Amino acid sequence: MDIIRHYMGPKSFYKRACYIAIPLGLQQLVTSCMGIIDSLMVSWIGQVTAVGTAVQIETLCTSVSWACAAGVGIYSVQFFGAKDMLNLKRSFGLSLVLAIISGMFWFLLAAIFGKWILGFYIQDAMVIENGLLYLRIAMFSYVFLAIEFAFNIVYRNINKPRIPLIIGIMAMIINVISNYIFIFGLFGMPKMGIQGAALGTCLAHMSAVSIHFIYAYRTHQIFLGSLSEMFSFDIRFVKNIMRKTQAIIINELFFGFGSTLFIKAFGVLGTSSMDAYYVGAKISDIFYALANGFSNAVAAIVGMSLGAGNENKAKEEGNYFIGMAVCLSTVAMALIFAGSHFLVSIFHLTNSQVIEEAVLIVKVFSLRIALRFFIVIVFSSLRAGGDSKILTLLDSGLMWGVGIPLAFICVHLFQIQSIALVFLICQLEQVVRVIFGMRRYRTGVWAVNLTTSISN
């Protein structure tokens, strides 16, 4: 009973956690729904694999752009907790600079090497051709996508998670309407097919960023200031923040690229298997979004306690989140497993074999999501204190050391033809990550006040 009480907090804690986590989770869900909507609508025109392959570059852009925002966010949330508003403005300015750099990098990569990158993941010429049609338009959204992360993270850090949620819902509505109009050529617009899905995504992200800037300036948000306030960071300021941020960027780059290598391994099994996988992956994004919402709540709440110099309180809050993670992981796994048939039926799949594989894939994802749900919450406590180097080993290190080798061994050495079985075996990676992640968490060395390393 004493152990259970150790991981159970007071009602006030759960109210505060839910106040931050639920809007953040819903906002992440809205963002994920934009990708799900694209996949759902292109399933009506038989282009699931083409879009799924093309968005691998977007996956990398998302991972690195989030890492830039989250890395700077480690400091901005502690500045907010320490009531250091000048450095909060500087940190947001740096976050915008990094977002633009990240978005432009992935834009140029897609523009120059897009065809080669698609060919790396799959050898089907028709899929590559259609994927390029999508990519050549979607790549214009990358900078805007990166800037959205900068806004989302800073609002999370100042306890205003509802703002990105509302703007995200507006962007999703724009995405749905635009997709429907341009994919099918309604209201006198040209019938663009797969390119219409890409155009709808671009318009949604551009609109979201425009609304963010207009709202933030009109409401005088505390993270905004004059150009000199936001962009007058000296070398010491940048160096201290980038010391932690670069480790997160490297981790997310390797983790994001590693995630796409699973596509490379699974691609050998054929287009039908990939259709099943992409459907399962998009369904899982719904639950990953909720997990990320609670993960962001951990970073905000624990980070503020650390910034205020209360390391013991931060450790207590971390324990309470561990207890929440156990409950939420169990519920998520049960819901996804039980609803697998219904979730797959939402997509327009006609091949009975693909449908069967997709259902199995979703059931395997229920285990993966439960484990991932738990570990991202643990990792967020570590990240709040800047324990980023260890996180790189636990996250991308285990993916490259365990998960990716298992995928290629199953497909190429043992020649397992069921993508669901291959994916199930690969979940050993998550089990190992939970074990070592909890060991690191229990040491308590992650509870560090980072604001003391930066002065005004």
N, C-alpha and C positions, 0 to 999 in steps of 0.2 A: 504493500500500500504506500509506503514511503517513496518508493521508486515512481509509482504512478503520480503521486502528488508533486514530485519533482518536475514532471512534464505537464502539469495542469495549472493554468494561470487563473487569475480572478476574472470575473465577468467584465470588468472595465477593460482588461487587456483584449479580450475577444471582440468587444464592441469596437475598440480602436483598430484592431487588425482588420476586421470586416469592413469598417468604414473606408480603409485604404485599399484593401485587397479586392473587394467586390467590384468597385468601379474599374480598377486596373485590370482585373480578370476579364470583365466585360469589354474593356477597350481592346485588350489583346484578342479577345474573341471576335470582335468586329473586324480587326485587322486580318485575322485568319480567314474570316468569312469572305473577304475580298478574293483571296486565293481559291477558296472553296467554290465561290460563285463562278469564277472563271472556269474551273474544272467541271462544274455541273453543267454549265451552258455549252462548253465545247464537247461534253459527252453527247449532247444532242446532235452534234455534227461529226462525231467519231474522231475527235482530235485530242483525246485525253493524254496519250503518250507524247505527242508532239509538244503540247504545252508543258507537260510534266518534265520533259527533258530540257526545254528551253529555260525554264525557271531555275535550273541549277545555278546559273550565274547570279540570278536574283537571290538565291539562298545564300550564296557567298557574300553578296553585297549586304544582305540583311544581317548576317552574322557579324561582319566586321563593323558595319555602321552602328549596330547595337553595342558592340564592344567599345567603340569610341565614346558613345554617349554614357554607357554604364561605367566606364573607367573614370571619366571626369566626374560622373555622378557620385562616385565614392567620396570625393572631396566636397562636392556641392551640398550633399545632404549633411555632412558634418559642419560645413560653414553655416548652413541654416540652423543647425542645432546649437552652434556657438554664437549665433546672431551676428555673424561677420558678413554683412550684405555686400561690401565692396568686392570681396573675393568670390562671393556667390555670382555676381555679375561677370566677373572675369572668367570664372569657370564656364559659364554659359557661352560667353564669346568664344572661348577655346573649343567648346563642344561644337559650335556652328562651323568653325574653321575645319575641324577634323571631319565633320559630316560632308562638307563640300569636297574635300580631298578624297574621301572614301567613295562618294557617289561618282565623281569624275573618273576615278581609276577604273571602276567596274564598267562605266559607260564606254571608255576607250577600249577596254579589254573585249567587251562584247562587239564593238564596232569593227575591230581589227581582226580578232580571232574567233568570232562567233561560230562560223561554219566548222572550224577545226575542233572547237570545244564540244559542239553537238556530236560530231563524229567520234569523239573520244568516248562518249557515254553509250552510244547506240550506233549500229551499222546499217540500219534500215534507211535507204536513200529517201524514201517518201517522208518518213518521220523527220529526217534532217531538213528536208526542203520546207516542210510545213512549220517546223520549229523555228527556222530562220525568218519566216514571214512574221511570226509572233515576236521574235527577239528584236528585230530591226525597229519595231515601234516601242516595245516595252522598255528597252534600254534607256529611253529618254525620261523614265520615271525614277531612275536610280538616285539621282541627287536629291529629289524631293522626298523620296523614301527615307534617305539618311537624315535629312533635316527634321522629319517627323519624329525620329527617335530622340533627337536632341530636346525637342519640346516635351515629348512624353515623359522622359526621364526627369527633367527639371520640375515639371508639375508634380510628379510623384514625390520628389524630394521636398517640396514645400507644402505637402499635404493638400493638394488640389487635384486629386485624380479624376474628378468628374469632368473637368474641362476637356482633356484629350478624349474621354469617352464620348462626350457629346459631338465633338468635331469628327471623331472616328465614325460615328453613326451617320453623320451627314455625308462623309466621304463614301461610305458603303452604299448609301442610297444613290449617290451619283454614279457609283460603279455599276450597280444593278441596272439602272435606267440606261446608262450609256452602252453597256454590254448588249442589252436587249435590242436597242435601236441599231447599233452598228453591226452586230453579228448577223442579224436577220434583215437589215435594210428597211426599217420602218420609217414612217413620216417623211418619205421622199429621200431618205438618206441611202447611200449605196450599200449593197449587201456585201460586207467585208469578211464574213466568216471568222476565221481564227485571228485575223488582223483586227477585227472589231473588238475582240476580247482584250487585246493588248492596248488598243486606243482607250477603251473604257477604264482600264487600270491606270493609264497615264493621267487621264483627266481627273480621276479620283484623287490621286496623290498630289497633283498640282493644286487642286482645289483645297485640299486639307492644309497644305503649307500656307497658301494665301490667307485662309481663314485664321490660322494660328497667328501669323504676323499681325493681321488687322486687329484681332481680339486682344492680343498681348499688349500692343501699343495703346489701344484705346482704353484699356482698363489699368494701365500703368503697373504691370506685374513687377514684383520686386526683383526679379532676375534680369530685368532690362534696365539699361542706362544709356548714357551718351556713348558715342563711338569710342571716345577716349577711355571711358570707364570699362567698357566691355572688352576692348582689344588692346589695352595697355599692359599686357602681361610681360614681365621680364623673363630672362633666361632661367632664373632660379625657380620662378613660379611654374613655368612650363616643364622644366626638368623634373621637379618633384612630382608633378601630376603624371607626367608621361612615364615615370619609373614604374608606377603601378599600372597605368593604362596600357602600356606596350605589352605587358605580360598577358593582359586580358585579350588584346587584339591578336596576339600570336596564338593564344589558345583558341579563340573563336575562328581564326583563319584555318588552323589545322583541323578544328572540330567541324567547321563548315565544309571544307574540302573533303574531309574524311566521310562526312555524310553523303557527299556526292559520289564518293568511291563505292559506296554500297550500291548506288545506281549502276555504276560500271560493272560490278560483279553480277548483280541481278539481271542486267541487260542481256547477258548471254542466254538467259532462259526464254527470251522471245518477247514479242510485243504483247501477247495475251497475258503473260505473267506480269509485265510492267503495267498494263491497264489495271490489273487487280491490285498491284502494289500502290499505285498512285491514288486509287480510290480509298484504300485503307489509310494511306498517309494523310490525305486531306481530311478524312473523318477524325483521325487522331489529332489534327491541328486544333480542333474544337477544344479538346481536353488539355492539350499542351498550353493553350491560351489561358485557361483557368489556373493551371499550375504556375505559369509565369506571372499571373496576377498576384498570387500569394508569395511567389519568390520576390517580386518587387516590393511587396509590403514588408517582407523581412528586411530587405536592404534599407528601406526608408526608416522603419522603427528602430532597428538595431543600430543603424548608422547615426541616427539622431542622438541616441543614448551615448554612443562612443564619442561623438563630437562635443557633447556636453560634459565629457570627462567622467562618465559613470559606467565604468567597465563591468562592474558586478551586475548592474541592472541589465546591461546588454546581454550578458551570459544567461541571466534568468529568462529574458525574452526569447533568446535563442532556444532554450529548453522548451518553452511553451509552444514555439512553432514546430519543434520536433514532434510533440504530442499531436498537434493538428495535422502534421504530415502523415502520420500513421493512419489516422481516421479517414482523411481525405483520399489517400491512396487506395485504401480498401473499398471505399464507396465507388470511386472512379472505375476500378477494375470490375466490380460487380455490374455496374450500369452498362459499361461498354460491352462486356461479354454477353450479357442478357439481350442487349439491343442490337447485336451485330447484324442480324438479318434485316431488320428494319432500316438501319443506317445505310446498308449497301443498296437497298431497294430505292433509295432516293435518286441514285444515279441511273442514267439510261444505259444499262448494260443488257445486251441481247444474247451474248454467248453464255450458255449455262456453265461451262467450265470456268470462265472468267468470274462469274458470279460466285461459284463455289469457292474458288481460290480467294476472292475478295473477302468473303465471310470469314474464312480461316485466318487471313491476314489481320482482319480487324480484331479477332479474338487474341491473336498473338500481341497485337498492339495494346490490348487491355493490360497485359502483364508489363510490357515495356513502359506504358504510361504510368502505371502504379509505381514502378521502381523509379522512374524519372521524376515523377511528382514528388517523391520523398527526397531524392538527392538534390534537386534544384533548390529546395528550401534549406537543406543543410549547407549547400554551397553558397547561398546568399548570405548566411551568417559569416562565413569565411571571407567572402568578398567585401562585406561591409567594413571589415577591419583591414582590408588590403592584403590578404593572404593569397595574392594572385599567382605567385610562382608555383606554390603547391597545387593550386587549382588547375594549372596547366597540366601538371603531371596526372592528376586525378581525372581530368576531363578528356582532353585530346590525347594525352599519353596512353590512357587505357583503351581509348578507341582504336588508336593505331597499333597498340601492342596486343590487344585481345580481339576486338570486334571485327576490324577489317580483315585480319588474317583468317579468322573463322569463316567469314563470308566467301573469300576466294578459295579456301581449302574445300569447303562444302560443295561449291559449284564446279571447280576445275579438277580437284583431286578425287573427291568422292562422287562427283557428277550427280548430285541430288537434283531432281527435276522439280520438286515442289518448292515454290518460293516461300510458302508459309512455313515449311519445315526448316528451310535454311534460315529464315528470319528468326524462328524460335531458338535455334542453336546459338545465334548471335547475341541473344539476350544474356548470355553468361557475362558479357561485358558489363551490363548494368548491375548484376549481382556483386561482382568484384568491386565496382565503384561504390556501392552502398557500404560495403564492409570497410574499405579503406577511408572513405569519406567520414564515417562516424568515428573512426579512430582519431583522425586529425581533429575533428570537432571537439572531442572530449579533452584534448590537451589544453584548450582554452588560450593558446598562444595567439589566436587570431584577433582577440579583443584589444585593439590598439586605437588610440586617439591620433588621427593623422593631421589634425589642424595645427598641432604644435610644430610641424615641420615647415609651415609656410607662414610668413608674416606679411602684414600689409605693405 
